[in-house]
Every structure is written in C-alpha cells, then in structure tokens.
Amino acid sequence: MSKPEITRSHPEFTPSILNTFDTADLLAYAIFLYINGVVGEVYDQRKLLTIAYINLSICYMMLGIPGFFDWYHKAWFYAAQIFLGINNAFLFPCCIAIMGNWFPKQNRGFFVGLWATCNNTGNILGIQFAAVLIKVLDHQWQWLMVIAASLTLIFAFLIFFLITPDPEDLGFIIDELTEKEALIAAASDKGVHS
C-alpha cells in the first residue's frame, strides 16, 4: 500500500525499482527458509519466533524511516527488505514445528493445512486494513510502517509469553498412533496376553 505513495513523492522510485526491493526480500526468504528451518529444529522455536518478530518490527521501522526524513537511498531499502526476508523465513518452519508437536499424526495434516491458509487470509485482510489506514493517515505511508512495526512488536511479546512449543511442557501427551496403528498395537497386545 505504500508503494504508490513512495512513487508519488519520489518519482525516481519507479514501480520497477520498488519491485526489485520485493525481489530482494523474496530471494532472501527463499534462501533462508531452508537455513532457518534447520535452525528451528535445533533451538527453542518460541524464542526464535520472538526474536524474528522483534527483528521484523525493526525492519518495518527501517522501511518507514526514509519517509520521516525524506531520505531515500536504494541501498537502505535493499538492506531492509533482505533483513525482512531473512527474518520472515523463521516464521513458517517454526510455526509448523510447533503445530506438529501439538496435533497427533492422524489429524496433523488437517490442522496444519487449515493453519497454512492464514498466510493468504492474512494478506487479504492486511491489504484491506492497510488501505483503510493509508486513507486515515492522509497518505503518509511512513506511519503505516510504524503501525506495522508496533503490531509486530506486540505479537513478539504475545508469542514469548503465551506459546508453549511442546505440549509435554504443560503435562499433555499427544498420542502419535493413528487409529489403524492403535488397533494393530491393541491386537498384538491381546495376542501377547493370550
């Protein structure tokens, strides 16, 4: 939502140039998705998500700073977008790992698939929210970045204080056997006791 406003105030930032910033973001995301997925398997996902969300908040502030100081440098936007892509790449693998811990094998695909729709739904709702905000903010796109940074920081704290990556930490045990596996196990136990 901020791209048309940036182009309007600084015509040298054509849509083509702004798209190269997105390319930098998506390229960093694609590369680091694998790396961060491996890191997410080794370290505490709650802490990784918290750090990633704090860094995303910093990224959004970095993107808004040029609007406040009328300071537009391509290198700044590239750096912010690459940093954004790197930190965004922590979210999906860590969330999938946490969700995988909380649901049994027999229902995991359904719940993870349902959760995976949040990305598209969030994008649709986020665009509508941003469109309303940009009008309310009188087309001052930099404040849109401040609001995004603030909301992201709030989510960082909510994640840190409310998410438990492993149900066993709360005393829950998730049965990993499917119905078929449970029946086979019960039948073999019955045969052993006969």
Secondary structure, 3 states (H helix, E strand, C coil): CCHHHHHHHCCCCCHHHHHHHHHHHHHHHHHHHHHHHHHHHHCCHHHHHHHHHHHHHHHHHHHHHHHHHCCCCHHHHHHHHHHHHHHHHHHHHHHHHHHHHHCCHHHHHHHHHHHHCHHHHHHHHHHHHHHHHHHHCCCCHHHHHHHHHHHHHHHHHHHHHHCCCCHHHHCCCCCCCCHHHHHHHHHHHHHHHC
